[in-house]
């Protein structure tokens, strides 16, 4: 499993979110196993997204696809998303 941590900035969350939801099928085609979105109260037009993928190379192909690029423009993303790939090294239960 690979995890993609994405930092996105956009004009307006309510403009961005429907396009992000529309991309569920794209994420699924590239092996997404689930996505979580986080926002800070004092930065409503920024999100940190954590997506789990079956394979990092497939995930990289999705982020490089024309369909992904077009969707980010349509969603009002204002700067290229920052994408990092992470490997889970531990899981703790409190």
N, CA, C and O atoms as a MOPAC input file, in Angstrom:
PM7 MOZYME 1SCF
protein

 N      0.83100 1    -1.18600 1     0.00000 1
 C      0.00000 1     0.00000 1     0.00000 1
 C      0.87600 1     1.25000 1     0.00000 1
 O      1.96300 1     1.27400 1     0.57700 1
 N      0.38300 1     2.25300 1    -0.64500 1
 C      1.05400 1     3.55700 1    -0.66900 1
 C      0.03200 1     4.60100 1    -0.24800 1
 O     -1.16300 1     4.46600 1    -0.50900 1
 N      0.51800 1     5.62800 1     0.39800 1
 C     -0.33600 1     6.73100 1     0.80300 1
 C      0.14300 1     7.99600 1     0.10600 1
 O      1.33800 1     8.28800 1     0.07700 1
 N     -0.80000 1     8.73700 1    -0.45100 1
 C     -0.47700 1    10.02700 1    -1.05200 1
 C     -1.02000 1    11.10500 1    -0.11900 1
 O     -2.19700 1    11.09900 1     0.24300 1
 N     -0.14800 1    12.02100 1     0.25900 1
 C     -0.52600 1    13.16400 1     1.07600 1
 C     -0.49700 1    14.37700 1     0.15800 1
 O      0.55600 1    14.73900 1    -0.36700 1
 N     -1.64400 1    14.99700 1    -0.03200 1
 C     -1.77800 1    16.08500 1    -0.99600 1
 C     -2.18200 1    17.35500 1    -0.26300 1
 O     -3.11400 1    17.35300 1     0.54200 1
 N     -1.47200 1    18.43900 1    -0.55000 1
 C     -1.85600 1    19.75000 1    -0.02200 1
 C     -2.37800 1    20.54900 1    -1.20400 1
 O     -1.66000 1    20.78200 1    -2.17700 1
 N     -3.65000 1    20.97100 1    -1.11000 1
 C     -4.28900 1    21.69900 1    -2.20800 1
 C     -4.80300 1    23.04600 1    -1.71200 1
 O     -5.32900 1    23.16700 1    -0.60500 1
 N     -4.63600 1    24.04400 1    -2.56000 1
 C     -5.19400 1    25.37000 1    -2.30000 1
 C     -6.13900 1    25.69200 1    -3.44900 1
 O     -5.83300 1    25.41800 1    -4.61000 1
 N     -7.29500 1    26.27700 1    -3.12100 1
 C     -8.30200 1    26.53700 1    -4.12800 1
 C     -9.01700 1    27.84500 1    -3.81900 1
 O     -8.92100 1    28.38100 1    -2.71500 1
 N     -9.74100 1    28.35000 1    -4.82500 1
 C    -10.46900 1    29.61400 1    -4.65100 1
 C    -11.55200 1    29.49700 1    -3.59900 1
 O    -11.72700 1    30.38900 1    -2.76800 1
 N    -12.29400 1    28.36400 1    -3.64100 1
 C    -13.43600 1    28.21600 1    -2.75500 1
 C    -13.70700 1    26.73200 1    -2.53800 1
 O    -13.82900 1    25.97300 1    -3.49900 1
 N    -13.80200 1    26.32300 1    -1.28600 1
 C    -14.02400 1    24.91100 1    -0.96100 1
 C    -15.29800 1    24.37700 1    -1.61500 1
 O    -15.31200 1    23.26300 1    -2.13700 1
 N    -16.36700 1    25.17600 1    -1.58400 1
 C    -17.64000 1    24.72300 1    -2.14300 1
 C    -17.59200 1    24.56600 1    -3.66200 1
 O    -18.41100 1    23.84100 1    -4.22800 1
 N    -16.66900 1    25.21800 1    -4.31600 1
 C    -16.44000 1    25.04400 1    -5.75200 1
 C    -15.58000 1    23.80200 1    -5.99100 1
 O    -15.81400 1    23.05000 1    -6.93700 1
 N    -14.59100 1    23.59400 1    -5.13500 1
 C    -13.63100 1    22.48900 1    -5.28100 1
 C    -14.23800 1    21.13200 1    -4.96800 1
 O    -14.01000 1    20.17000 1    -5.70100 1
 N    -15.00800 1    21.04200 1    -3.88900 1
 C    -15.46600 1    19.75100 1    -3.36000 1
 C    -16.27200 1    18.92700 1    -4.35500 1
 O    -16.01200 1    17.72800 1    -4.46100 1
 N    -17.24000 1    19.48800 1    -5.09800 1
 C    -17.98600 1    18.65400 1    -6.05000 1
 C    -17.09200 1    18.04800 1    -7.14100 1
 O    -17.31000 1    16.91000 1    -7.55700 1
 N    -16.10500 1    18.79100 1    -7.59600 1
 C    -15.19200 1    18.25600 1    -8.61000 1
 C    -14.35800 1    17.14100 1    -7.99800 1
 O    -14.11900 1    16.12000 1    -8.64400 1
 N    -13.91100 1    17.32400 1    -6.75800 1
 C    -13.14900 1    16.28100 1    -6.06800 1
 C    -13.99900 1    15.01100 1    -5.94200 1
 O    -13.51300 1    13.90900 1    -6.19700 1
 N    -15.24900 1    15.16600 1    -5.55500 1
 C    -16.13400 1    14.00100 1    -5.42800 1
 C    -16.35300 1    13.32200 1    -6.77400 1
 O    -16.42300 1    12.09500 1    -6.84700 1
 N    -16.46100 1    14.10500 1    -7.83100 1
 C    -16.63400 1    13.58700 1    -9.18500 1
 C    -15.45800 1    12.69800 1    -9.59400 1
 O    -15.62100 1    11.78400 1   -10.40200 1
 N    -14.28200 1    12.96500 1    -9.04200 1
 C    -13.07700 1    12.21400 1    -9.39300 1
 C    -12.95400 1    10.87700 1    -8.65600 1
 O    -11.93400 1    10.20100 1    -8.78900 1
 N    -13.96000 1    10.48900 1    -7.89000 1
 C    -13.90700 1     9.20000 1    -7.18600 1
 C    -13.68100 1     8.05000 1    -8.16700 1
 O    -12.93000 1     7.12000 1    -7.87200 1
 N    -14.32200 1     8.11100 1    -9.32200 1
 C    -14.15100 1     7.02300 1   -10.30000 1
 C    -12.72700 1     7.02100 1   -10.86100 1
 O    -12.15700 1     5.95400 1   -11.09000 1
 N    -12.15100 1     8.19900 1   -11.08300 1
 C    -10.75700 1     8.27200 1   -11.54900 1
 C     -9.82800 1     7.67200 1   -10.49500 1
 O     -8.97000 1     6.84900 1   -10.81400 1
 N    -10.00100 1     8.08500 1    -9.24700 1
 C     -9.16300 1     7.53800 1    -8.18200 1
 C     -9.31200 1     6.01800 1    -8.10500 1
 O     -8.33000 1     5.29800 1    -7.92300 1
 N    -10.54000 1     5.54300 1    -8.24500 1
 C    -10.78200 1     4.10100 1    -8.19700 1
 C    -10.08500 1     3.35200 1    -9.31800 1
 O     -9.55000 1     2.26400 1    -9.10300 1
 N    -10.08700 1     3.92500 1   -10.50900 1
 C     -9.41100 1     3.27300 1   -11.64400 1
 C     -7.91500 1     3.13800 1   -11.40800 1
 O     -7.28100 1     2.22700 1   -11.93900 1
 N     -7.34900 1     4.03900 1   -10.61500 1
 C     -5.91300 1     4.00100 1   -10.33700 1
 C     -5.60400 1     3.36000 1    -8.98600 1
 O     -4.48800 1     3.48800 1    -8.48200 1
 N     -6.57300 1     2.67600 1    -8.40100 1
 C     -6.30500 1     1.86400 1    -7.22000 1
 C     -6.51100 1     2.53100 1    -5.87800 1
 O     -5.97700 1     2.06000 1    -4.87300 1
 N     -7.27100 1     3.61900 1    -5.83100 1
 C     -7.54200 1     4.26100 1    -4.54200 1
 C     -8.33300 1     3.31700 1    -3.65000 1
 O     -9.28200 1     2.66900 1    -4.09200 1
 N     -7.92600 1     3.25200 1    -2.38700 1
 C     -8.60400 1     2.42700 1    -1.39900 1
 C     -9.41300 1     3.27100 1    -0.41300 1
 O    -10.07300 1     2.73200 1     0.47600 1
 N     -9.36200 1     4.58600 1    -0.57000 1
 C    -10.10000 1     5.47400 1     0.31600 1
 C     -9.38600 1     6.79800 1     0.47400 1
 O     -8.16900 1     6.88700 1     0.31100 1
 N    -10.15200 1     7.82400 1     0.79300 1
 C     -9.62000 1     9.17400 1     0.87200 1
 C    -10.20100 1     9.88400 1     2.08900 1
 O    -11.37300 1     9.71500 1     2.42600 1
 N     -9.36400 1    10.67700 1     2.73700 1
 C     -9.80600 1    11.52300 1     3.84800 1
 C     -9.36300 1    12.95600 1     3.56100 1
 O     -8.26000 1    13.18700 1     3.06500 1
 N    -10.22900 1    13.90800 1     3.87600 1
 C     -9.95700 1    15.32700 1     3.63900 1
 C     -9.91500 1    16.03000 1     4.98900 1
 O    -10.76500 1    15.80500 1     5.85100 1
 N     -8.90100 1    16.89500 1     5.15900 1
 C     -8.74200 1    17.66600 1     6.38700 1
 C     -8.61800 1    19.14400 1     6.04100 1
 O     -8.01900 1    19.50500 1     5.02800 1
 N     -9.19000 1    19.99900 1     6.89300 1
 C     -9.04100 1    21.44600 1     6.74000 1
 C     -8.84100 1    22.06400 1     8.11000 1
 O     -9.33500 1    21.54900 1     9.11300 1
 N     -8.11500 1    23.17000 1     8.14700 1
 C     -7.97800 1    23.95600 1     9.36300 1
 C     -9.01100 1    25.07900 1     9.33600 1
 O     -9.29400 1    25.63900 1     8.27700 1
 N     -9.56700 1    25.40400 1    10.48300 1
 C    -10.58500 1    26.45800 1    10.55800 1
 C    -10.08900 1    27.78800 1    10.01100 1
 O    -10.85300 1    28.53800 1     9.40100 1
 N     -8.81000 1    28.08200 1    10.22700 1
 C     -8.29200 1    29.38600 1     9.80600 1
 C     -7.77000 1    29.40000 1     8.37300 1
 O     -7.24600 1    30.41900 1     7.92300 1
 N     -7.90100 1    28.28500 1     7.64300 1
 C     -7.51100 1    28.21000 1     6.22800 1
 C     -8.58600 1    27.44400 1     5.44900 1
 O     -8.34800 1    26.32200 1     5.00300 1
 N     -9.76700 1    28.05100 1     5.28600 1
 C    -10.88800 1    27.31400 1     4.68700 1
 C    -10.70400 1    26.96500 1     3.21200 1
 O    -11.41200 1    26.09800 1     2.69900 1
 N     -9.78100 1    27.61200 1     2.52500 1
 C     -9.56900 1    27.33400 1     1.10400 1
 C     -8.29900 1    26.52900 1     0.86000 1
 O     -7.67300 1    26.62600 1    -0.19600 1
 N     -7.93600 1    25.73700 1     1.85600 1
 C     -6.82300 1    24.79500 1     1.73700 1
 C     -7.28300 1    23.46500 1     2.32300 1
 O     -8.06400 1    23.42200 1     3.27400 1
 N     -6.78900 1    22.40000 1     1.74300 1
 C     -7.11300 1    21.07300 1     2.26800 1
 C     -5.87200 1    20.19300 1     2.22400 1
 O     -5.00500 1    20.34200 1     1.36300 1
 N     -5.81700 1    19.28400 1     3.16800 1
 C     -4.82500 1    18.21900 1     3.16400 1
 C     -5.62200 1    16.94300 1     2.94600 1
 O     -6.56500 1    16.64700 1     3.68000 1
 N     -5.23100 1    16.20000 1     1.93300 1
 C     -5.96300 1    15.00600 1     1.52900 1
 C     -5.03700 1    13.80600 1     1.68000 1
 O     -3.89100 1    13.83700 1     1.23300 1
 N     -5.53500 1    12.76100 1     2.30700 1
 C     -4.77500 1    11.52800 1     2.47100 1
 C     -5.51700 1    10.43200 1     1.72900 1
 O     -6.65200 1    10.09700 1     2.06700 1
 N     -4.86800 1     9.87600 1     0.71900 1
 C     -5.47100 1     8.80800 1    -0.08200 1
 C     -4.58000 1     7.58200 1    -0.04000 1
 O     -3.36200 1     7.67400 1    -0.19800 1
 N     -5.19700 1     6.44400 1     0.17400 1
 C     -4.47100 1     5.17600 1     0.17500 1
 C     -4.63600 1     4.52300 1    -1.20000 1
 O     -5.74700 1     4.42200 1    -1.71900 1
 N     -3.53000 1     4.08900 1    -1.77300 1
 C     -3.52800 1     3.43200 1    -3.07400 1
 C     -2.92500 1     2.04000 1    -2.95300 1
 O     -2.08300 1     1.78900 1    -2.09100 1
 N     -3.36100 1     1.14600 1    -3.82000 1
 C     -2.76600 1    -0.19400 1    -3.86400 1
 C     -1.31100 1    -0.14500 1    -4.30800 1
 O     -0.48600 1    -0.93000 1    -3.84100 1
 N     -0.99200 1     0.79900 1    -5.23200 1
 C      0.33000 1     0.81500 1    -5.84600 1
 C      0.76400 1     2.26300 1    -6.09400 1
 O      0.01300 1     3.04800 1    -6.67300 1
 N      1.95700 1     2.61100 1    -5.66200 1
 C      2.44400 1     3.98200 1    -5.81700 1
 C      2.59400 1     4.38000 1    -7.27800 1
 O      2.27800 1     5.51500 1    -7.63500 1
 N      3.06200 1     3.48500 1    -8.12500 1
 C      3.25800 1     3.83700 1    -9.53700 1
 C      1.92300 1     4.15800 1   -10.21200 1
 O      1.84500 1     5.07600 1   -11.02900 1
 N      0.88000 1     3.40700 1    -9.87400 1
 C     -0.44700 1     3.70000 1   -10.42600 1
 C     -0.91900 1     5.06700 1    -9.94200 1
 O     -1.47600 1     5.84200 1   -10.71900 1
 N     -0.70200 1     5.36400 1    -8.67700 1
 C     -1.09300 1     6.66500 1    -8.12600 1
 C     -0.35000 1     7.78200 1    -8.84700 1
 O     -0.95000 1     8.79600 1    -9.20500 1
 N      0.93800 1     7.60700 1    -9.06100 1
 C      1.72100 1     8.62500 1    -9.77700 1
 C      1.16200 1     8.85200 1   -11.18100 1
 O      1.09900 1     9.98800 1   -11.65100 1
 N      0.75900 1     7.77500 1   -11.84700 1
 C      0.17500 1     7.91100 1   -13.18800 1
 C     -1.12000 1     8.72900 1   -13.13800 1
 O     -1.38800 1     9.52800 1   -14.03500 1
 N     -1.91400 1     8.52800 1   -12.09500 1
 C     -3.14800 1     9.29600 1   -11.98600 1
 C     -2.84400 1    10.78700 1   -11.84900 1
 O     -3.45100 1    11.61000 1   -12.53500 1
 N     -1.90500 1    11.13700 1   -10.96300 1
 C     -1.59400 1    12.54300 1   -10.73800 1
 C     -0.96300 1    13.20000 1   -11.96700 1
 O     -0.97900 1    14.42500 1   -12.08400 1
 N     -0.41100 1    12.40800 1   -12.87800 1
 C      0.18300 1    12.94300 1   -14.10100 1
 C     -0.78600 1    12.92700 1   -15.28100 1
 O     -0.45100 1    13.38900 1   -16.37100 1
 N     -1.97300 1    12.40200 1   -15.06100 1
 C     -2.92100 1    12.26000 1   -16.17000 1
 C     -3.53500 1    13.60000 1   -16.56300 1
 O     -3.65600 1    14.51300 1   -15.74600 1
 N     -3.91700 1    13.69100 1   -17.83300 1
 C     -4.60400 1    14.88300 1   -18.33400 1
 C     -5.92700 1    15.08500 1   -17.60900 1
 O     -6.32100 1    16.21900 1   -17.33800 1
 N     -6.60800 1    13.99900 1   -17.29700 1
 C     -7.90100 1    14.09300 1   -16.61600 1
 C     -7.74200 1    14.73700 1   -15.23200 1
 O     -8.56700 1    15.55600 1   -14.83000 1
 N     -6.68400 1    14.36700 1   -14.50900 1
 C     -6.43700 1    14.97500 1   -13.19900 1
 C     -6.10000 1    16.45600 1   -13.34300 1
 O     -6.62400 1    17.29200 1   -12.60600 1
 N     -5.23100 1    16.77400 1   -14.28400 1
 C     -4.84000 1    18.17700 1   -14.49700 1
 C     -6.04700 1    19.04400 1   -14.86700 1
 O     -6.21000 1    20.14800 1   -14.34600 1
 N     -6.88200 1    18.53900 1   -15.76100 1
 C     -8.06400 1    19.28800 1   -16.18100 1
 C     -9.00500 1    19.51000 1   -14.99800 1
 O     -9.56800 1    20.59400 1   -14.84000 1
 N     -9.17000 1    18.49000 1   -14.17800 1
 C    -10.07700 1    18.60200 1   -13.03000 1
 C     -9.56700 1    19.62100 1   -12.01800 1
 O    -10.36500 1    20.35600 1   -11.43700 1
 N     -8.26700 1    19.68000 1   -11.79500 1
 C     -7.74700 1    20.65900 1   -10.83800 1
 C     -8.02100 1    22.08000 1   -11.32200 1
 O     -8.31600 1    22.96500 1   -10.51900 1
 N     -7.92400 1    22.29700 1   -12.61300 1
 C     -8.23900 1    23.62000 1   -13.16200 1
 C     -9.71900 1    23.93200 1   -12.99900 1
 O    -10.08800 1    25.03000 1   -12.58200 1
 N    -10.55800 1    22.96900 1   -13.32600 1
 C    -12.00600 1    23.14200 1   -13.22900 1
 C    -12.45400 1    23.36400 1   -11.78500 1
 O    -13.44700 1    24.04800 1   -11.53500 1
 N    -11.72000 1    22.78400 1   -10.84100 1
 C    -12.07400 1    22.88700 1    -9.42100 1
 C    -11.59400 1    24.18800 1    -8.78300 1
 O    -11.88200 1    24.44400 1    -7.61400 1
 N    -10.87200 1    25.00300 1    -9.52900 1
 C    -10.40300 1    26.26900 1    -8.97500 1
 C     -9.15700 1    26.15000 1    -8.12700 1
 O     -8.90900 1    26.99200 1    -7.26500 1
 N     -8.35900 1    25.10100 1    -8.36400 1
 C     -7.09700 1    24.95300 1    -7.63600 1
 C     -6.17400 1    26.07800 1    -8.08500 1
 O     -5.98500 1    26.28800 1    -9.28400 1
 N     -5.59700 1    26.80400 1    -7.12500 1
 C     -4.85600 1    28.02600 1    -7.44700 1
 C     -3.35700 1    27.81900 1    -7.61100 1
 O     -2.69800 1    28.62700 1    -8.26600 1
 N     -2.80600 1    26.76300 1    -7.03700 1
 C     -1.38900 1    26.42800 1    -7.21300 1
 C     -1.29600 1    24.92100 1    -7.43000 1
 O     -2.17300 1    24.18700 1    -6.97500 1
 N     -0.27000 1    24.44700 1    -8.10500 1
 C     -0.15700 1    22.99900 1    -8.29200 1
 C     -0.17500 1    22.28100 1    -6.93600 1
 O      0.54100 1    22.68100 1    -6.01800 1
 N     -0.97800 1    21.23700 1    -6.80700 1
 C     -1.01900 1    20.51000 1    -5.53900 1
 C      0.35600 1    19.93900 1    -5.19500 1
 O      1.08500 1    19.47300 1    -6.07100 1
 N      0.69000 1    19.98300 1    -3.92800 1
 C      1.93200 1    19.36700 1    -3.44900 1
 C      1.58200 1    17.93000 1    -3.05800 1
 O      0.70300 1    17.69900 1    -2.22900 1
 N      2.28000 1    16.97500 1    -3.66500 1
 C      1.96600 1    15.56200 1    -3.45800 1
 C      3.20400 1    14.85600 1    -2.92100 1
 O      4.28500 1    14.93600 1    -3.50400 1
 N      3.02700 1    14.16200 1    -1.79900 1
 C      4.09600 1    13.35500 1    -1.21100 1
 C      3.58800 1    11.93100 1    -1.05900 1
 O      2.41400 1    11.71400 1    -0.75500 1
 N      4.46700 1    10.96400 1    -1.26800 1
 C      4.10700 1     9.57000 1    -1.06400 1
 C      4.74100 1     9.08000 1     0.22700 1
 O      5.92300 1     9.30500 1     0.48700 1
 N      3.92200 1     8.40000 1     1.03200 1
 C      4.34600 1     7.94800 1     2.35600 1
 C      4.14400 1     6.45700 1     2.47900 1
 O      3.19900 1     5.89900 1     1.92200 1
 N      5.03300 1     5.81400 1     3.20900 1
 C      4.87700 1     4.40900 1     3.57200 1
 C      4.49600 1     4.34400 1     5.04000 1
 O      5.13100 1     4.98300 1     5.87800 1
 N      3.47700 1     3.58600 1     5.35000 1
 C      3.07900 1     3.41400 1     6.74100 1
 C      4.10100 1     2.52400 1     7.43200 1
 O      4.39600 1     1.42600 1     6.96100 1
 N      4.63600 1     2.99600 1     8.54200 1
 C      5.64200 1     2.22500 1     9.27000 1
 C      5.11300 1     1.67100 1    10.57800 1
 O      5.72500 1     0.77700 1    11.16300 1
 N      3.97800 1     2.19000 1    11.04900 1
 C      3.42900 1     1.71400 1    12.30000 1
 C      1.99400 1     2.16900 1    12.42400 1
 O      1.58800 1     3.14000 1    11.78600 1
 N      1.23900 1     1.48900 1    13.22400 1
 C     -0.13500 1     1.85400 1    13.50800 1
 C     -0.36300 1     1.65700 1    14.99600 1
 O     -0.20100 1     0.54900 1    15.50900 1
 N     -0.73800 1     2.71800 1    15.69200 1
 C     -0.91300 1     2.65700 1    17.13600 1
 C     -2.38100 1     2.87700 1    17.48300 1
 O     -3.07100 1     3.66300 1    16.83400 1
 N     -2.83200 1     2.20500 1    18.47100 1
 C     -4.19000 1     2.37300 1    18.96600 1
 C     -4.08900 1     2.93900 1    20.36700 1
 O     -3.41300 1     2.36900 1    21.22400 1
 N     -4.76100 1     4.06600 1    20.60900 1
 C     -4.71600 1     4.70000 1    21.92600 1
 C     -5.78000 1     4.14000 1    22.82700 1
 O     -5.89400 1     4.55600 1    23.98000 1

